[in-house]
Amino acid sequence: MSLSITYARAQLGIHAPLVTVETHLANGLPAFNIVGLPEAAVRESRDRVRSAIVNSHFEFPQRRITVNLAPADLPKAGGRYDLAIAIGVLAASGQVPRDTLEQYEFIGELALSGSLRPIPGALPAAMACGDCDRTLVISSESAAEAALIGTPIKAASSLLQVCAQLHGREPLPDAVGDETQEEALCADLADVRGQLKARRALEVAAAGSHNLLFYGPPGTGKTMLASRLPGILPPLTERELIEVAALYSSAGLARIRQRPFRAPHHSASPTALVGGGSDPRPGEISLAHRGVLFLDEMPEFPRSALEILREPLENGEVRISRARAQVTFPADFQLVAAMNPCPCGYLGETRCRCTPDQIHRYRNKLSGPLLDRIDMQVEVASMSAAQLQESPPGEKSATVRERVRTAREIQLQRQGKINGELKGHELDEHCALGKTESALLRASVEKLGLSARSYHRVLKVARTLADLCGQENIGVSQIAEALAYRNLDRKPIATV
């Protein structure tokens, strides 16, 4: 029978659905047809496969070849199916055995010489392959990435090596993870002199995974502070590391070992932030998953781009709907932003010439619903030269990170998640207030005109402050400090 079946994996976001490659050889005029909704790169694999087979010293069958990529309604893109198609042609023509093909999945792009090239999305494919109890055969350049999880993976550098494995002549080596990559060193928080309130807010934000907005004149250290946040966050857990690696693999980016820190320019489009395209790829908010998304000069971002952040900040994921596919990317990031108090940045100084109307329009670039989702809004005041010279170096990131780690351990033991992730009845259970604290919060919310969402955000921050102090219950001082971090809700920025 001139029919063979091999298996490959498509790429759909961070998922890798199974693709069955059916190859049939029939009598008639020589032809090579690929069906099953292939895009241009897949259709061009006919020429790559033909040259790779010939240059690997096999015979390319001069028959009518039909390759079906099932399921037929799943779009197929890229060169990732080359290896599976080539093995299917060789198996259907009897040049490699068919009895062991059921055990393998083949993913890789073929060069004309028959060598294998890397493909994006190797890690999601390896994870899906392991769930099906098959062995993944992939190019040597993608093998280290795929080996991050413990599924059977074989690394091959050429089509000839894969065929030797199928014939039982020369086994392929097992993929070995690359452990030589060193974690990038983050800038130390000790570099920041003064700014005790902003440093304290940064520590609280790290301890409870709270969203944070710094505002103040240019050159006061807002960006400097934000860039130090990854250095005081605890390292990624094994599960989080795999989540982040899968995202970066699907985007075709190099794997990272530390928490992501993404800082897109304010000219970034909504698609660049949220992701998308005809073949949906993750955007900046997904690439910041389990890490930090820093938006410098936040009001300068397009309003449409900023409003996109609202749902991911609540749900921790982003859904991209296109005519061809619907894809969900994780987007559980910590938002840190920076802005000036007015268009020129020097509000309250004699050199500021901004009118109240200009200041009002500048602030209104950030909508109320978006500000509601930012737990902490902290002023970073300017410092004189004398203050800079006289201020001693601050605590090192390692010291602050230890306090953050202790506070997070308390949260995980008490509720199984970080305070910033608490919702609904969990707030009532873990953020319960006494009569005095409840009266203070109620009166403050009414006086300041805070929304229900802001009320819950204040509770979460107060819970984190109590955890940093090692207190079991939230006290009056924690409520007062948490309210002090809602500066932009308390009064117009023009009067700050």
Secondary structure, 3 states (H helix, E strand, C coil): CCEEEEEEECCECCECCEEEEEEEEECCCCEEEEECCECHHHHCHHHHHHHHHHHCCCCCCCCEEEEEEECCCCCECCCCCHHHHHHHHHHHCCCCCCCCHHHEEEECEECCCCEEECCCCHHHHHHHHHHCCCEEEEEHHHHHHHCCCCCCEEEECEHHHHHHHHHCCCCCCECCCCCCCCCCCCCCHHHCECCHHHHHHHHHHHHHCCCEEEECCCCCCHHHHHHCHHHHCCCCCHHHHHHHHHHHHHCCCCCCCCCCEECCCCCCCHHHHHEECCCCEECHHHHCCCCEEEECCHHHCCHHHHHCCHHHHHHCEEEEECCCCEEEEECCCEEEEEECCCCCCCCCCCCCCCCHHHHHHHHCCCCHHHHHCCCEEEECCCCCHHHHHHCCECCCHHHHHHHHHHHHHHHHHHHCCCHHHCCCHHHHHHCCCCHHHHHHHHHHHHHHCCCHHHHHHHHHHHHHHHHHHCCCCCCHHHHHHHHHCEHHHHCCHHHC
